[in-house]
């Protein structure tokens, strides 16, 4: 059995740093400096956490869902070990009814790998591993 945990939850906010300050003031979140370079790109997230980066919020600039018409979460990301990540890729092949997960569908973030897919109900999911070097070697 795999051991999984929530890695991050993505939120859209008008301004990532203003939102990070609010989350710091209200809930004690801190910017994860190790991943702050991702926020340098207009479309990249600013990662914040209360537990040293074990579980994070990923703040993306965009239109917030708002309180009047919430439509659900954007995506739930789960963290998994490197060996389990590689096994999951093979298992996803079966879920896709014979279509293999293309290597282009595996996102190489330079410090982590992710694969994106949906559950049978359309909920968007991501599985991420930070065992970067081990997975890179196995994926080729």
C-alpha positions in Angstrom: 0.0 0.0 0.0 1.2 3.5 -0.8 1.7 6.1 1.8 0.3 9.3 0.4 -0.3 12.8 1.8 -1.6 16.0 0.5 1.3 18.0 -1.1 -0.4 21.2 -2.0 -3.7 22.8 -2.8 -3.9 25.4 -5.6 -5.7 28.7 -5.2 -6.1 31.5 -7.6 -5.5 35.0 -6.2 -5.2 38.5 -7.8 -1.7 39.0 -6.3 0.4 36.1 -5.0 2.6 38.1 -2.6 -0.3 40.1 -1.1 -2.2 36.8 -0.6 0.9 35.2 1.0 1.1 38.2 3.4 -2.6 37.7 4.3 -2.0 33.9 4.9 1.0 34.7 7.0 -0.8 37.3 9.1 -4.0 35.3 9.6 -2.8 31.7 9.5 0.9 31.7 10.0 2.0 30.6 6.5 5.5 31.3 5.3 6.8 31.5 1.8 8.8 28.4 0.9 12.0 30.1 -0.3 13.2 26.8 -1.9 10.5 27.0 -4.5 10.1 30.8 -4.8 11.8 30.8 -8.2 8.6 29.2 -9.6 6.8 32.4 -8.7 9.2 34.3 -11.0 7.2 33.1 -14.0 3.9 34.9 -14.5 2.1 31.5 -14.5 4.1 29.9 -11.7 2.9 29.4 -8.1 4.1 31.0 -4.9 4.3 28.1 -2.5 3.5 28.8 1.2 3.3 26.5 4.1 2.9 26.3 7.9 4.9 23.1 8.3 8.2 23.8 6.6 6.9 22.8 3.2 5.4 19.4 4.1 1.9 20.6 3.0 1.6 23.7 1.0 -0.8 26.1 -0.7 0.2 27.0 -4.2 -0.9 30.6 -4.9 -1.4 31.3 -8.6 -2.3 34.7 -10.0 -5.8 34.6 -11.6 -9.4 35.1 -11.0 -10.5 33.8 -7.5 -13.6 31.6 -7.5 -15.2 34.0 -5.0 -17.8 33.5 -2.4 -20.9 33.9 -4.4 -20.5 31.0 -6.9 -17.9 28.6 -5.6 -17.3 25.9 -8.1 -14.9 23.7 -6.2 -11.3 23.3 -5.9 -8.9 23.6 -8.9 -6.8 20.5 -8.3 -5.7 18.3 -5.4 -2.0 17.3 -5.4 -0.7 14.3 -3.5 2.9 13.5 -2.7 4.3 10.1 -3.3 7.7 8.4 -3.1 9.8 7.9 -6.3 9.4 4.2 -6.7 5.6 4.5 -6.2 5.5 7.4 -8.7 7.1 5.1 -11.4 4.6 2.3 -10.5 1.7 4.7 -10.7 2.6 5.7 -14.2 2.2 2.0 -15.2 -1.1 1.8 -13.3 -2.4 4.9 -15.0 -1.9 3.1 -18.3 -4.6 0.6 -17.3 -6.9 3.3 -16.1 -6.7 5.0 -19.5 -8.1 1.8 -21.1 -4.9 0.7 -22.8 -3.5 4.1 -23.7 -0.1 4.5 -22.2 0.8 7.6 -20.2 3.0 9.5 -22.6 6.3 10.8 -21.2 5.2 14.3 -22.3 2.4 14.0 -19.8 4.9 13.7 -17.0 5.9 17.2 -16.0 9.6 17.7 -15.1 9.7 20.7 -12.8 13.5 20.5 -12.2 13.0 19.6 -8.6 10.0 17.3 -8.8 8.0 15.3 -11.3 4.2 15.4 -11.6 1.6 13.6 -13.5 -1.9 15.1 -14.0 -5.2 13.2 -14.5 -8.8 13.2 -13.4 -10.8 10.7 -11.3 -13.8 9.1 -12.8 -15.9 12.0 -11.7 -13.9 14.7 -13.4 -12.0 15.9 -10.3 -8.6 17.1 -11.3 -5.7 15.4 -9.6 -1.9 15.6 -9.5 0.6 13.2 -8.1 4.0 14.6 -7.3 7.3 13.1 -6.3 10.3 15.0 -5.0 12.6 12.0 -5.4 13.8 13.8 -8.5 17.1 12.1 -9.2 15.8 8.6 -8.7 12.8 9.1 -10.9 14.8 10.9 -13.6 17.1 7.9 -13.8 14.1 5.5 -14.1 12.2 7.5 -16.7 15.3 8.0 -18.8 
